[in-house]
């Protein structure tokens, strides 16, 4: 645990690609996929990507090459929210279930369900 992957290899650890009928569909699929994505032992950029997917300007497609710099403070703040939410979910599951594989499976199911509920609410 807590291994640091050398910069020559970190981009090759994993790739996640989603698609959809339209931008909103693809974004919702990516949110769901990231909520189910579990990588243990190393830090990932998953919280960063989750934060980006919550940004209203990203969702609306208002993008340019300065997007990250322009919204850096909001993205960092949202990233902290994502990390806290994910940690809260993990701690709740740890207190209820052991071994780790069950926690991962249940965490993925809970995240998936929450994303579906939020997506359904957004459509109303």
Secondary structure, 3 states (H helix, E strand, C coil): CCCCCCCCCHHHCCCCCCCCCCHHHHHHHHHHHHHHCCCCCCCCCHHHHHHHHHCHHHHHCCCCCCHHHHCHHHHHHHHHHHHHHHHHHHHHHHHHCCCHHHHHHHHHHHHHHHHHHHHHHHHC
